[in-house]
Structures are given as C-alpha cells and as structure tokens.
Amino acid sequence: MSNKKYKYFCILFSIFYSLFSYCSTYAKDEFEIKHADSLEADKQAISINGNINVEYKDALIEATQGKIDSDINGEPYTASFTGKAKLKLKDRFLEADTITIIINDKKIIATGKVYSELKDKKQNPIIITSDYQELYWSGENAKAKGNITTKCEDLIISSEEANIIYKNKKPVQALFTGTKPQANLMQPTNSTYADEFAIDIKTHNVLAIGNVKSTIWPNTDKPKSDQEPISLSTENLYIDDSTGTITAKSVHKKVNFIFETTNGESLEAKLVRNDKTKKPEKIVFIGSADVVQEDKKLSSEEIVFNFSDKKLTSNTKTNVRPKTLIFKN
C-alpha cells in the first residue's frame, strides 16, 4: 500500500472510530450521528461538518455544520447546528440559520430567518416565520420574536412577539403583541390592528385588545375593491369565526362605526351576519348610543342600523323615549 493511500485510510479510520466512540459514550442522551462528511472531537467539544444527519430523542436534525459542547465530565449540554439547519419532530418542523439545543432545559432555540410549522387540532398547518423562536421537546409553550408572520388557513397575523400556549402537549391558544408597529390581523372580511390578539386555535375565534382599529368588508361575495368598507375603532373586539359576528366594547371611550353616510357611537356594538349567507344584516349599538346620518341623529340606549334599507330603528323596550333629531336642509 502506498504512503498516500495508507495516510487516507488512517484518516477515514480515525473519523469512523470517533463517530463510534461518541455514539457509544452519549447513548443515554440519545444523540446519534447518522452521517457527516467530517468530524473533530476532543473531551469538551465535537465539531461535525458537511451533510449532517443527527438523531436526538424523537427528532431528526439536518445541517451543514454542527458543534456539540460538553461539560468537564464529558456530558453534552448544548448542540448547535448552522447552515439552513432543519429539525423534524412528529408534530413540528423547524428550519433556521441556527438551531441550538439546550440539553438540560430540553429547549430548542432557532435564530435567523426562522420557519416553523405545526398542526392545529384539525391538522391544519400553522406556519410561523420570524427572527427568533423558542420551543420545548415536551410540547410546552413556544414563543417567537421579531418580524413575525403567522398563517393558519385564511388568517394572517403580523406581530413583534407571539406565544403559543399548549395544553396536554397540544396548542390551544396563540397570543400576538405589537405596539410599534401594532399587531395586524388579516382575514378575507377584515383587516384589524391592535396591541394584542388572542386566538383560540380550536375555534379560530379572535379577541383583539387595545387601540383596536378595523376595516371590515361587509359583503363576502364581492371583491374588496367593489364595495365600501366599514371603519371601526374600539378598545376591545371579539370575532366569532363560526357566525362572523363582530362585537366591540369600550370602557373609557365609545365604540365608533362608520359606514357610508352612517356614523354611530356607543359603549358596545355588534355587527351581525346572516346565518346562511354570512352577509351583514345589522349593526346593533348598545349603551348611550348616538347614530348620525345625513338627515337625522338618533340617541337611545339601543339603536339598530339595517344594511338592507340603511334605516335606523330604536328598541323602545330599553329606552321608552328615544330622541330623534331631524336635520332640515
């Protein structure tokens, strides 16, 4: 055997020996390097490069570079993977510039162009892109920060921070916050800005909290460009996904609805849709309501605006003597 071939053989043998020794030493932590183009190891660190394929617990990790750091006793405490690193779990997928595993905390931290995907209870994908994400092996709460965009079916949310709340290892609620800029929620029928959104992952019901401003397109059958939108400002807003009902409430200042020539204010207001067609039927203004149209102003404890004829009616059961002012041109 030539010196050159013998030297190459020794290098290969050294690499495979190191791989075998590492897997045997750390089998209790379930690290297993399935493949790597090269490996360098000492007592406190193992560096692996090129087409990395690693199994750890119930995850498969792929990357181009990786490093596993150990403590003075030779026990691994962190593992970091870079170069479009990918981590696949049974119910989640994660891709980022860098994925770091904090072994003792059972925590996964992803940074730099992070993409993750998990499933809701109906197996619909929830896709989150951000600058930073943090999650746990045990299916506990997860969080994201920086330039976040979250997509689930026809719902898209942009925010500064996001927290996914788990129960029994299943995601049940998602919280989104943002102030500069505010968090933004987009659905086919509305675009809403708020300081915070709380989404029920099972029902897709939405609660918007703080400085809420919403643009609502009332007719689901028409393109947005072909219809006049409703402008809404309130302190808190609740959207029932199954019925399409939008409920707005304010404590310190009144809810404000503006649609075409109708401008209404009250402590609470509801936009109600038809059960079958999902088209808007009415806006109900409740509590110290004042609604102004071109030719009149109606004040009452409850006022109803009807979309079909654009007329206002007052519920005399809640206000025996509603007040109407007629403007004369």
Summary of the structure (lengths in Angstrom):
residues: 329
radius of gyration: 28.7
end to end distance: 108.5
largest distance: 109.4
contacts: 1052
relative contact order: 0.05
helix: 9%
strand: 62%
